[in-house]
Amino acid sequence: VKPEGDVGVIGISDFAQSELGDVVYVELPEVGSTLEKGETFGVVESVKAASDVYSPVSGEVIETNTVLSDEPALVNSSPFEKGWMLKVKLSNPSDLDSLMDSKAYSSHIEEH
């Protein structure tokens, strides 16, 4: 999650996209949907598998990256820039406090 004021921009990590392989389809919720932290909000399908995507925060979907319906491979080629999935108006900004920063996430990946 990339915080932008009271909005969180959600996508998947570079590690996750590399584990998935070539992404061929992305299913996202509708604008106006309510997400709960830890619940599934969509699906990412790759040549290897279909994987549920879980919300790291709670809030209302205010925008989805509609480009992904035509160009799902952006999740692979630009996971942090053009491959973001959705923007959520945070209902509980403190949800961000429980997330790992990039350094902690890198350490976590190396341990597993």
N, C-alpha and C positions, 0 to 999 in steps of 0.2 A: 504494500500500500504506500502510495506517495501522497502525503498530506498536502492539500492546497486550501488553507484556511479551514472551513468546516466541512470540506469535501475530501473524500479519499478516492484516489485513482487506483483502481484494482487491475492487476494483470497476473501473469505467472512469472516465476523467476527464470533466469537464464538456465539454471540447472534443470528445472522442471521441463522446459521446452526441449533441452538436449536429450533428456531421458525419454521423452515422448516420441521423438523422431519427427518426421515431416508432418506438420499439422495440415489436415485436409478439410476440416469442418469445425466451426465454433458455434455453439448454441448459447445464447445469452437471454436473460430475463427482459421483460418489457419495462420501458420507462414507467415509473410510478410504482413498481413493485417494491415491497418491503423485504429486506434481507435481515436475517438473524445471524449473528456471529456463529460460525461453526456449521451452518447449514449449507446444503448444496444450492448453487445458484445457476449452474450451467454445465455444459459438457464440452470437452475438447476431444475431437477424434483425430487420430494420426494413423499413419500406415501401420503402426504397431498395435494400437489399442484405442478404446474410448475411455476417457477418464472424467469422473465428476470433478467439478471445481467448487471449492468451498469458500464461503465468505469469511474473511478474517475480521470483519467488523459488522456492526448492525447499522441499518439506515435505509433510506429511500433511494432507489435508482433514479438518478436525474438525467443520465445520458449513457448511451451504449455506443461502442465503436462499430458503427454500421459498415465500415469499410471491410471488417473481418468477414462479412458474409460473402464478399467477392474475392477477398485476398486473405484467407486464413493463414497463409504462410508468413504473414507479418508477425505472427506470434513467435515464429522461429527467428526470422531475420532481424527483428527489432522489438524484442519483448518489453523494453523499458521506454521506448519512444513511440513508434507507430503501432505497436501490437498490444497496447493497453486494451482492456475489455470493457470496463464500465466505470462510471463516476457515481459515487454514493454520497448523499448528504448524511453525514454522521449523526446518528441519534445518540450515541454515547462516545464522545471524543476520547474518553479514557481507554476505549478498546485499543487504541494505538499504543498505549503504554505496555501492553502485554506482548507486543510483537518484537521479533528479533530485528536488530539492525543488520546491515549487510555483513559486517565483520562477524557477528555472532552466528549468522546464517552460514557463512563460509566455513566456520569452525564446526558447526553442526553437520554439514555435508561431509567434511573430511572424516569425522568420527564414525559415520555410518556408511 
